[in-house]
């Protein structure tokens, strides 16, 4: 795994995915599901890629 090696477009897509997870958790009333957004947040901020 490499760190800090993603494009801006990929970072934006990961942020949208993170927000989608939080919004779905909120609409379902299952706030524990929002914890799943944390690894997505970390991967977007740290720029993890598989190569």
C-alpha positions, -999 to 999 in steps of 0.1 A, spaced: 0 0 0 12 35 -8 3 66 11 -4 101 -2 -7 88 -38 -43 97 -49 -57 123 -73 -80 151 -63 -108 134 -81 -104 102 -62 -103 121 -29 -135 139 -38 -152 106 -47 -142 91 -13 -156 121 5 -189 117 -14 -189 80 -4 -183 89 32 -211 114 32 -234 89 16 -227 64 44 -234 90 70 -266 101 54 -279 66 50 -271 59 86 -290 90 96 -321 82 76 -322 47 89 -317 59 125 -288 35 129 -260 59 140 -236 30 147 -234 26 109 -218 60 107 -187 44 122 -182 28 88 -175 63 74 -144 67 95 -122 42 75 -133 59 43 -124 93 58 -89 80 68 -83 65 34 -92 97 17 -71 119 40 -41 96 40 -44 88 3 -41 50 5 -39 32 -28 -33 -5 -37 -6 -8 -62 
